[in-house]
Amino acid sequence: MSEYQVGIYNKYIRARMRQGDPVQEGQEIWEEVNYFDITAKSESQARELMRGQYKESQGFVIESIDKYPGT
C-alpha cells in the first residue's frame, strides 16, 4: 500500500464565492483546494476512494493526486 495526497475543491462553492454570492457557513473552505492523505494500492484506487466520499455530482473535483516518495 502507498500513501497519497489528494487535492479536492468544490466547483459550485468556488463559482458562488467568485461571483460574490453567499454560501453556507463553513462551506467557504471548499473554494480552495483541500488536501487529504489516503492509503491505497494505486493512484486509481485512491481516486475511487475519494470519489466515494466527495461526489462529483455534488461539485467536488479532484485536482491532484500525488504519491508520497518512498511509500
LINKANOR-V759644 format. One record per backbone hydrogen bond with DSSP energy under -1.0 kcal/mol. NH is the residue of the N-H (numbers start at 1). CO is the residue of the C=O. E is the energy in kcal/mol with one decimal. If there is no record, write none. Layout:
NH|CO|E ; NH|CO|E
This chain:
2|40|-3.0 ; 4|38|-2.9 ; 5|66|-3.1 ; 6|36|-3.2 ; 7|64|-2.5 ; 8|34|-2.8 ; 9|61|-2.0 ; 10|30|-2.6 ; 11|59|-3.1 ; 14|10|-2.6 ; 15|11|-2.0 ; 16|12|-2.2 ; 17|13|-2.8 ; 18|14|-2.3 ; 19|15|-1.3 ; 21|16|-2.7 ; 27|24|-2.3 ; 30|27|-2.0 ; 31|28|-1.8 ; 34|8|-3.3 ; 36|6|-2.3 ; 38|4|-2.4 ; 40|2|-2.5 ; 46|42|-2.2 ; 47|43|-2.5 ; 48|44|-2.3 ; 49|45|-2.7 ; 50|46|-2.2 ; 51|47|-2.5 ; 52|48|-1.4 ; 54|50|-3.3 ; 58|55|-1.1 ; 59|56|-2.1 ; 60|55|-1.7 ; 61|9|-3.3 ; 63|7|-2.6 ; 64|7|-1.3 ; 66|5|-2.7 ; 68|3|-2.7 ; 71|68|-1.4
